[in-house]
Amino acid sequence: AGGGAASSAGSSSGEDRGGKGYGKGYGKGSGYGGFRDGGSPGFAGSSSPETEDASPSTFFEEHCGCSREDYIRKRIDFGCQEVVRAMRLNDNELYRLGQNQFCEQVEHLQRVQRDDPNLAHLPMITKSGGGGFHFRRERRDWWEEDDNDENPFWWRGEVESLCFDLPMTAEENLTLDAPPAGQWWDVQKIAESDHYVAVVKPAGMFVVTDQRGLWEESSTNFIHVAHRRYEMPSAGEPRQRGICHRLDSHTSGIQIFGKTWDAFRHFTLQNSAHKMQKEYVALVVGKVGGETGPYSGLVDVPMKKWQDFNRREFGSVVCALEGVPAITAYRVLRHFKVPATGQLKFWGQDRWFSLMHLRIMTGRTHQIRVHMAYLGHPLVGDPKYNPRYFEEDAAITPRIFLHCVRMEFEDMDHSMFVANSDLLLDLQVALGRLLSLAEQYRALEAAAANAASEAAPVPAPAEVRGRVRDVSGASLGAPGLVELIRRCPGPPVEPAEEPPAPDDGAEGTRRFLVRCYNCRRVEEASCVVVRRGQRRALNWRLEKKERQAQEEAPTAHPKSWGWGPGMLWVPAELQQQMAGERREEMSAFEELGDASAEDLGEQWGRHGADWAWANDGLRQNGWVHLRAGGALTSRWGSGRWCLLSAGALDAPLLLVSFNDVEHALRLDDASRGPPGFSVVAKRRLGIGEGSLADGPSAEGE
């Protein structure tokens, strides 16, 4: 009989939808009216077992391979299990009920309770505001997402201490006592005590803690696979099956299982009290800290979990008003530059990367991915928060480069439970290859510099780049994370004398106001240098402004700084809201007068403020109307315009921006025909490319 077949049909939808049990995991023949009177089963084409041929004690063992109680735990929504036990359904009714999605089970039980007066004494099930269902009496939440702090931002009074005193494992001890990584596709037990087990999760496995996800028998269900590989006392625990925390599906690293419910509660209480030491290694885009540092810091940017079931969009956005506290400490382990040569020639230019060591004080969804993208240094291989470089990154890493290498906390017997995990082999090979290319390039550049000092012919950069040879993964082996770090030149060192801070504050405190995409309130993004003696660190912060400051017009995001909320993923729903605001802004702009000839300058002003876009003489593809005060309206919405002096060009460039894309327009020679322009450059401001107006135009760049 098909007792286990229905699980895989509907379970993946439950994972993707955050445990609500929604989805298309049922056929056209699904219905509820027959559960208590012999109706059709929940899946089209499936045959229902008959209770007459099997005794009640062996029915589920014969047809489903489990006991009746196990079937209830695995197949019935957690909030309905007590009612189902009290209703005393026969085996056939229970079997049919368990073949349907959780939301369908609840709807059916609601009708049964409403129609049968004999069940009036049972707790009524009601629909919750979040789309799920629950009893009218309170159900205890197993996960404590909120912190146990009267002041959730307590660390803002201890920034200096967190920047310089927060314990972070030395790089040579990151994988101390960790077993060697033998593969990257299966689980591996690395530590165990009387109360806890540490298991390494590979990337691609999901950690889902709703009832369907806890019991789904799938090779991508980490909880199921871990319990199949290793015997743990919590395998049958009905609420959490021992899993104490969750890693993202794309992240590999250490997961902790509690052997008892008390062990689970002990872990969650320590976690919510910030007593957990969770450390990660990540590879990010760019040279974090630049040439002069600082090379460590603290990111204090609140985050809000985003779930849009209709569009199947999941992630996190930053919001100082509605977000929950999220804090990440980081330090740079290594910088290295990889040449655009061989299979990487399509990059078009050499690229800098930074190997990062991070410790999180809170455990928010996608916390490290969001915080590093906020800094303007997104994780390598991240399709959501790093779309700009995702195609380039696909050539150097098979997935997001993020691994949980170490966890340390107090065990129930007051000893310290420590688990260390080496970098998995897929990331070891990717990192080893990049370091090999970077080391060859560095050595060849050094040789070229020596040749220049000896008055010998200096090879061109392209020639130096062409001498770099790619290496195979097999030749790299798997030396381990610490050995790979050791082979690379030492960590970046700050200069002995701190560089003077320019008048514009680029090296000191940097602040700007921005309107939040989520709550539409004005927030302040800041980056402050924290000092202790000769040591320096950066404190990145996003804070809500007081009520009286909400009318302040937010300043333009300084894209040349390359950090802030403007660097992050924006959900489709928020994009639609902003599009509506742009339409309203466009209506307001249309009331403005045209830009005057004086505003447009001599060359552009003689042709007026109304321009066709991509007019081939037969058909017009769009239009742009330049308004007073640097505003514009266009076929694609409202925007801004300005003039940019372009060195040797007779006429300045006209920069027009709409939909977060800046277009640089060059005026064509009017003597050759009707007046027109050419688009000579495009800058995608929405993903961090700086405006041409921020660059040095005096040299014609």
Order of alpha helices (4+ residues) and beta strands (2+ residues): alpha-alpha-alpha-alpha-alpha-alpha-beta-beta-alpha-beta-beta-alpha-alpha-beta-alpha-beta-beta-beta-beta-beta-beta-alpha-alpha-beta-beta-alpha-alpha-alpha-alpha-beta-beta-beta-alpha-alpha-beta-beta-beta-beta-beta-beta-beta
